[in-house]
Amino acid sequence: MKTKVLIILSIIFILTGCEQKEVVSIIENDKSMVSINYPVTDSNVLNDAISSYVNKVYNEFKAEENKYEKPELNISYTYKEVNENVISVSLNTEIYTDKTVNKIKTFNYDQKNDKFLTMEDIVRDLEALDYDIKKALLEKYQEADMDFLSNVTYDYFTRDNENLSLYFNPVELYTKKNETIYLDIPLNSLRLLIDIDKETDDNTYISIKKKNIDYDKKVVALTFDDGPSKYTEKILDILKKYDACATFFVVGNKVEFYSDQLKRMLKEGSEIGNHSYSHKWLNRLTKEEFQEEINKTQKAIKKETGFTPKLFRPTYGGYSDKLKTYTDLTFVLWTVDSSDWKVKNTEKILNNILPNVQDGSIILMHDNHSYAVKASDDVIKKLKEEGYQFVTVSELLEIKNLRES
Ligand code: ZN
């Protein structure tokens, strides 16, 4: 009997393989603007490699932050399960101080063999490919310096079901542009040493629940930024317990991983808003970059839930009037700031919120850390006792219109 259970367990383990467990999210807006998101898997070896890289970048950045006026650090990620054993993770770091630094780091970890893969492990004949890669690079990046090109190494790559993507740091290629240089090579043009495909889930559509709200009575909108995260589920439990709802302004690059939580938000009467794709400071972006941040997030949410957000919350609360003309989404800030991420203490969070709430308030909280969990329970309980009805931001805007007419 025991052996049977063991065999079944090992089969499950083999089938499950290495998986993404959560996304760690560090967002700070103090002396500097920091937004870091990276995946945590069930492989400690991979996790250690990723977190020690992130810590190193973070510590180096923090050591220098006092030298500059509002510097910014942004680390975003991609995560792909190549097959049940191999995971591809890329980390893209952007640093803005008195100069712009843009660098890439990739991890291709084979859990079965406990090994970080190199290009030699993946491509059968790298030397033969070398010429084609350099030719394609020169076509795509015409300002690339040919001398530098001869020294290019293939240290950074990821793989999904369609492409092998190669990344090069700008210094390596000596281009004028300070952006990460990449090349997608279709898998069918390569002779690969590693294979096996993964299929994706179907889309589902869930509509927002209709609620009975008396718009003559006090209303308040609770909003959560910077998620989803492993704490979001707990916050949804609390909302459910009090029959309340909230608006979650989600960061696009976490949407796919937390799709269950997103579906639950909609199913239980909450709303999803757009909080950009990689949480960069928007005023630094071109029109095209800004629209890409918005559109990638819209697409990801639509794909996972069927829902298309109408609201946008600017990262770090900063935007210009011009930025607003680049999208149809409605910009939404807040009237009550919990500063939950900063004060890290339930009592202080409550003190920041409760005395300042009035009819029609929009409360800012963040569902990417544990402090928001307990505090949101207390906040909802107290405000319900005071007679507040919880509504989403869209509902709040609708109520304001109704009251005015
Ligand atoms: Zn934010």
Boltz pocket constraint, residues with backbone or C-beta under 6 A from the ligand:
constraints:
  - pocket:
      binder: B
      contacts: [[A, 27], [A, 225], [A, 226], [A, 275], [A, 279], [A, 314], [A, 315], [A, 316]]
      max_distance: 6.0
